[in-house]
Amino acid sequence: QVQLVESGGGLVQAGGSLRLSCAASGVTFSAYAMGWFRQAPETEREFVAAINFSGARTYYADSVEGRFTISRDNAKATVYLQMNSLKPEDTAVYYCAGVRFLNGDAPVKSRQYNNWGQGTQVTVSP
């Protein structure tokens, strides 16, 4: 059974940093592309970042490019999202997602992922 568990969310002031983690179990993690998505109240879930199975390729939404960094440790079956220079508009529930994907790149659309975590709240105060 695939399980993705996020951690690291919380309350931070604008300009601060947080690091989210997503631990995977029940999968061959090194064969999975991983992504982070977020959803603010009354909005649709949106893409944040993705990383391919090896970690060699990463993709970012324009809104977080240069501030967020996605990385992975296949030995620990964990993907991370380092978030710097946080803004109030980054406030959302952040979800980890995974899909078996060995094509070399990584999906950036939520419908392409078939495994999801429960989400972790990130709140950025002005």
PyMOL commands that set and color helices and strands:
alter all, ss='L'
color gray80, all
select helices_A, chain A and resi 29-31+88-90+110-112
alter helices_A, ss='H'
color red, helices_A
select strands_A, chain A and resi 3-7+10-13+18-25+32-39+46-51+58-60+68-73+78-83+92-100+115-116+120-125
alter strands_A, ss='S'
color yellow, strands_A
deselect
rebuild
show_as cartoon
